[in-house]
Amino acid sequence: MNIVYKHENKALIHSAKNILELNGIECVIRNEHSASAGGNLGLSNSAAELWVRSGSDKSKALKIIDSEITNAPTNPSWICGQCEEENDGSFELCWKCQSEPAGT
């Protein structure tokens, strides 16, 4: 087994695990429950770790994590055509009036 990602945020670790599994890479999370012991272990020793089961998947996993988590593309913010509210690029609907972006 090989470690491919380490982070204190459990949501990011689980997102990375899901992305790898969707790409056919078997992986496991270690130290997931050690965050509560962070004061005793030190913060650098309490981060959750994502490990791939097969060494042959390591380079593919690292590339996927780099492109999908570490350097994930971001969408520009957009202005709603209905209510003219500015929305974050990650929103699929206007947060204020639930309209779709123009052109969809």
JOURQUI-V761577 format. One record per helix or strand of 3 or more residues. SS is the DSSP state (h for helix, s for strand). FROM is the first residue (numbers start at 1). LEN is the number of residues. If there is no record, write none. Layout:
{{SS,FROM,LEN} {SS,FROM,LEN}}
This chain:
{{s,2,6} {h,10,13} {s,27,4} {h,35,7} {h,43,3} {s,48,5} {h,55,16}}
